[in-house]
Amino acid sequence: MEQPGGGRASWPAAFRRRQQAGRRCQPAQALVEFALTGSFMALLLVGVVDFARVFYFDVVTSGAAMEAARAAASGLPDNDVYAVARTSAPSWMSSDLALAITPSSSTRAALGTTPVWTTGTASYMFTPLTPLTSTFMGSSITFTRKVSQRMRTPCVNSATATC
């Protein structure tokens, strides 16, 4: 019986025999290809995760410095400023944050209503997961972020000052 294209009904079987005759038997080829590409893809995926961690820790460190500067500028004592900055970071990371506030709360209090710039500094030491990332970036990276804000003065209701 002829097919519409002019071929015979046995055409697929003849095609399969011709295709199999030209192909050598290589049973482990797919396994070797998978091992090569799979290991490269796994290394690439872990590297991407490690670089994403770098950016995440940088953003969290910047946020902690911002919160420290904001709290210090509002007139809070240093212990409260440290608590605010540590609260802005995740609980598993907050203990490793190094924080500094300048000027100290005693200096800020002594200035009274004189506006002053306060600076919050946050540092975090990051350790990469993979040796490949360590090769490019070093065995550890310290993120240090500084944020300055002008200390707010209390509002005084009088004829010369407006609130």
C-alpha positions as CSV (number, residue, x, y, z in Angstrom):
1,M,0.0,0.0,0.0
2,E,1.4,3.4,-1.0
3,Q,1.5,6.4,1.3
4,P,0.3,9.8,0.1
5,G,3.8,11.0,-0.4
6,G,4.7,8.1,-2.6
7,G,6.4,6.0,0.0
8,R,5.6,2.6,1.3
9,A,4.1,1.5,4.6
10,S,7.4,0.0,5.7
11,W,9.2,3.3,5.4
12,P,9.7,4.0,9.2
13,A,11.2,0.5,9.8
14,A,13.6,1.0,6.9
15,F,14.6,4.4,8.2
16,R,15.2,3.0,11.7
17,R,17.5,0.2,10.3
18,R,19.5,2.7,8.3
19,Q,19.9,5.0,11.3
20,Q,21.0,2.2,13.6
21,A,23.4,0.8,11.1
22,G,25.3,4.2,10.9
23,R,25.5,4.6,14.7
24,R,28.1,2.9,16.8
25,C,27.2,1.6,20.2
26,Q,28.3,4.1,22.8
27,P,26.4,3.4,26.0
28,A,28.5,5.5,28.4
29,Q,28.5,8.7,26.2
30,A,25.5,10.2,27.9
31,L,26.8,9.5,31.3
32,V,30.2,11.1,30.6
33,E,28.5,14.2,29.1
34,F,26.2,14.5,32.1
35,A,29.1,14.2,34.5
36,L,31.0,17.0,32.7
37,T,28.1,19.4,32.3
38,G,26.5,18.5,35.6
39,S,29.6,19.2,37.6
40,F,30.1,22.5,35.8
41,M,26.5,23.5,36.3
42,A,26.6,22.6,40.1
43,L,29.8,24.7,40.5
44,L,28.2,27.6,38.6
45,L,25.0,27.4,40.8
46,V,27.0,27.4,44.0
47,G,29.1,30.3,42.8
48,V,25.9,32.3,42.0
49,V,24.5,31.5,45.5
50,D,27.8,32.7,47.0
51,F,27.8,36.0,45.1
52,A,24.2,36.5,46.1
53,R,25.2,36.1,49.7
54,V,27.8,38.8,49.2
55,F,25.2,41.2,48.1
56,Y,22.8,40.2,50.8
57,F,25.3,40.7,53.7
58,D,26.3,44.0,52.2
59,V,22.7,45.3,52.1
60,V,22.1,44.1,55.7
61,T,25.4,45.8,56.9
62,S,24.4,49.0,55.2
63,G,20.9,48.8,56.8
64,A,22.4,48.3,60.3
65,A,24.7,51.4,59.8
66,M,21.7,53.4,58.6
67,E,19.6,52.4,61.7
68,A,22.5,53.2,64.0
69,A,23.0,56.7,62.6
70,R,19.2,57.3,62.6
71,A,18.9,56.2,66.3
72,A,21.9,58.2,67.3
73,A,20.7,61.3,65.5
74,S,17.4,61.1,67.4
75,G,19.3,61.3,70.7
76,L,19.1,57.7,72.0
77,P,21.9,56.5,74.3
78,D,24.6,54.3,72.8
79,N,23.3,51.0,74.3
80,D,19.9,51.7,72.7
81,V,21.5,52.6,69.4
82,Y,23.4,49.3,69.4
83,A,20.1,47.5,70.2
84,V,18.3,49.2,67.3
85,A,21.1,48.5,64.8
86,R,21.3,44.8,65.9
87,T,17.5,44.5,65.6
88,S,17.6,45.6,62.0
89,A,19.8,42.6,61.1
90,P,18.6,39.0,61.2
91,S,19.0,37.3,64.6
92,W,21.6,34.8,63.3
93,M,23.8,37.7,62.0
94,S,23.3,40.4,64.6
95,S,25.8,38.9,67.1
96,D,28.6,39.1,64.4
97,L,28.0,42.8,63.6
98,A,30.6,45.2,64.9
99,L,29.0,48.6,65.6
100,A,30.5,52.0,66.5
101,I,28.8,55.4,67.1
102,T,30.5,58.8,66.9
103,P,30.3,61.0,68.8
104,S,29.4,59.0,72.0
105,S,26.1,59.6,73.8
106,S,27.9,61.6,76.6
107,T,29.3,64.0,73.9
108,R,25.9,64.3,72.2
109,A,24.2,65.0,75.5
110,A,26.8,67.6,76.5
111,L,26.1,69.5,73.2
112,G,22.5,70.1,74.3
113,T,20.5,71.6,71.5
114,T,23.5,72.3,69.2
115,P,23.0,70.2,66.0
116,V,25.9,67.7,65.4
117,W,26.6,65.0,62.8
118,T,26.4,61.5,64.1
119,T,28.0,58.6,62.3
120,G,27.0,55.0,62.6
121,T,29.5,52.4,61.5
122,A,28.7,48.7,61.0
123,S,31.2,46.0,60.0
124,Y,30.6,42.3,59.2
125,M,33.2,39.7,58.2
126,F,31.9,37.5,55.4
127,T,33.3,34.0,54.6
128,P,32.6,32.5,51.2
129,L,31.2,29.0,50.8
130,T,33.2,27.8,47.9
131,P,37.0,27.7,47.2
132,L,36.3,29.2,43.8
133,T,34.8,32.3,45.3
134,S,37.6,32.4,47.9
135,T,40.1,32.4,45.0
136,F,38.6,35.5,43.5
137,M,37.7,37.4,46.6
138,G,39.9,36.1,49.4
139,S,39.2,33.8,52.3
140,S,37.2,36.5,54.1
141,I,35.8,39.9,53.3
142,T,35.0,42.6,55.8
143,F,32.1,44.9,54.9
144,T,32.3,48.3,56.6
145,R,29.6,50.8,56.0
146,K,29.4,54.3,57.5
147,V,26.3,56.5,57.5
148,S,26.1,60.0,58.9
149,Q,23.0,62.0,59.9
150,R,22.6,65.4,61.4
151,M,21.4,65.2,65.0
152,R,17.9,66.6,65.4
153,T,17.4,69.4,67.8
154,P,14.3,69.5,70.0
155,C,11.5,71.8,68.8
156,V,11.1,74.9,71.0
157,N,7.9,76.9,70.9
158,S,8.8,80.5,71.2
159,A,8.5,83.7,69.2
160,T,11.8,83.2,67.4
161,A,11.6,79.5,66.6
162,T,9.1,77.7,64.5
163,C,8.2,74.0,64.8
